[in-house]
């Protein structure tokens, strides 16, 4: 009986441990679809791997900031999905930026797929911080 208790207790403990945050909200199909959407609409400015512009923290000659990385190395991970989607749909022009709105061009499904694609580029540590902040 003692051996059974020793074997069962670790299983009960593991059953109550939440899944690792690095288990993403999206699946590979979302990422593949998002890659297509991203390449067709976002890559021209944000780079094909969501790497952004090299000097994205410095303003250009017009005083505008270049497109930031979306691969987890900039500030995108500081925002919940709803805000990321709103930024894509509404663009940044109203806020003094230069990103055009994609609300008339992309469906909600396409926007979420694009987010899945660039979040797939986030290292686990970055995704985990984001997940703990916005998905708990």
C-alpha positions as CSV (number, residue, x, y, z in Angstrom):
1,X,0.0,0.0,0.0
2,X,2.8,2.4,0.9
3,X,4.3,1.9,-2.6
4,X,1.0,2.7,-4.2
5,X,0.7,6.0,-2.2
6,X,4.3,7.0,-3.2
7,X,3.5,6.3,-6.9
8,X,0.1,8.1,-6.8
9,X,1.0,11.3,-4.9
10,X,3.4,12.6,-7.6
11,X,0.7,12.0,-10.2
12,X,-1.8,14.0,-8.2
13,X,0.7,16.8,-7.8
14,X,1.5,16.9,-11.5
15,X,-2.3,16.8,-12.3
16,X,-2.7,20.1,-10.4
17,X,0.2,21.9,-12.0
18,X,-0.9,24.2,-14.8
19,X,0.4,23.6,-18.3
20,X,3.6,25.5,-19.1
21,X,2.8,28.9,-20.5
22,X,5.1,28.1,-23.5
23,X,2.2,25.9,-24.7
24,X,0.9,28.5,-27.1
25,X,-2.7,29.5,-27.7
26,X,-2.3,28.7,-31.4
27,X,-1.4,25.6,-33.4
28,X,0.8,25.0,-36.4
29,X,-2.1,25.5,-38.9
30,X,-2.7,29.0,-37.4
31,X,1.0,29.7,-37.8
32,X,1.1,28.5,-41.4
33,X,-2.0,30.5,-42.4
34,X,-0.6,33.5,-40.4
35,X,2.7,33.2,-42.3
36,X,0.8,33.7,-45.6
37,X,-1.2,36.6,-44.3
38,X,2.0,38.2,-42.7
39,X,4.1,37.8,-45.9
40,X,1.4,39.4,-48.0
41,X,0.6,42.3,-45.7
42,X,3.2,42.9,-43.1
43,X,6.6,41.6,-44.2
44,X,7.3,44.5,-46.5
45,X,7.7,46.7,-43.4
46,X,8.2,44.3,-40.5
47,X,10.5,41.8,-42.3
48,X,9.7,38.3,-43.4
49,X,10.6,36.9,-40.0
50,X,9.0,39.7,-38.1
51,X,12.5,41.1,-37.4
52,X,11.6,44.7,-38.0
53,X,13.9,47.5,-39.0
54,X,17.4,47.5,-37.8
55,X,17.3,50.9,-36.1
56,X,13.6,50.8,-35.1
57,X,14.3,52.8,-31.9
58,X,15.6,55.9,-33.9
59,X,13.3,58.2,-35.8
60,X,13.8,58.5,-39.5
61,X,14.4,61.8,-41.5
62,X,10.7,62.6,-41.2
63,X,10.6,62.1,-37.4
64,X,8.8,58.7,-37.6
65,X,9.8,55.5,-36.0
66,X,10.5,52.7,-38.4
67,X,8.5,49.4,-38.1
68,X,9.5,47.6,-34.9
69,X,10.3,43.9,-34.6
70,X,7.3,41.7,-33.8
71,X,9.5,38.7,-33.0
72,X,9.6,39.2,-29.3
73,X,12.6,41.5,-29.2
74,X,10.6,44.8,-29.1
75,X,7.4,45.9,-27.3
76,X,4.7,43.8,-29.0
77,X,4.8,41.3,-26.2
78,X,3.7,44.1,-23.8
79,X,0.2,44.1,-25.3
80,X,-2.8,41.7,-25.1
81,X,-4.2,40.1,-28.3
82,X,-7.1,42.5,-28.4
83,X,-4.7,45.5,-28.5
84,X,-2.4,43.9,-31.1
85,X,-5.5,43.2,-33.2
86,X,-6.7,46.7,-32.8
87,X,-3.3,48.1,-33.9
88,X,-3.4,45.9,-37.0
89,X,-7.0,46.8,-37.8
90,X,-6.8,50.6,-37.0
91,X,-3.1,51.2,-37.9
92,X,-1.1,53.8,-36.2
93,X,-1.8,57.0,-38.2
94,X,-4.4,58.2,-35.6
95,X,-1.7,57.9,-33.0
96,X,0.9,59.8,-35.0
97,X,2.5,56.7,-36.5
98,X,2.7,55.6,-40.1
99,X,1.3,52.1,-40.1
100,X,-1.8,51.9,-42.3
101,X,-5.0,50.4,-41.1
102,X,-5.8,46.8,-42.3
103,X,-9.4,46.7,-40.9
104,X,-10.9,46.8,-44.4
105,X,-8.4,44.4,-45.9
106,X,-8.0,41.6,-43.3
107,X,-10.7,39.6,-41.5
108,X,-10.6,38.9,-37.8
109,X,-9.4,35.4,-38.6
110,X,-6.5,36.8,-40.7
111,X,-5.5,39.2,-38.0
112,X,-5.4,36.5,-35.4
113,X,-3.4,34.3,-37.8
114,X,-0.9,37.1,-38.4
115,X,-0.6,37.5,-34.6
116,X,-0.1,33.7,-34.2
117,X,2.7,33.8,-36.8
118,X,4.7,36.6,-35.2
119,X,4.1,35.2,-31.7
120,X,5.5,31.9,-32.9
121,X,8.8,33.8,-33.3
122,X,8.8,34.8,-29.6
123,X,11.2,32.8,-27.5
124,X,9.5,30.8,-24.8
125,X,10.8,33.1,-22.0
126,X,9.1,36.1,-23.7
127,X,6.0,34.2,-24.5
128,X,5.8,33.0,-20.9
129,X,6.0,36.6,-19.6
130,X,3.3,37.6,-22.0
131,X,1.1,34.6,-21.2
132,X,1.4,35.2,-17.4
133,X,0.4,38.9,-17.9
134,X,-2.5,38.5,-20.3
135,X,-3.7,34.9,-20.4
136,X,-4.0,34.0,-16.7
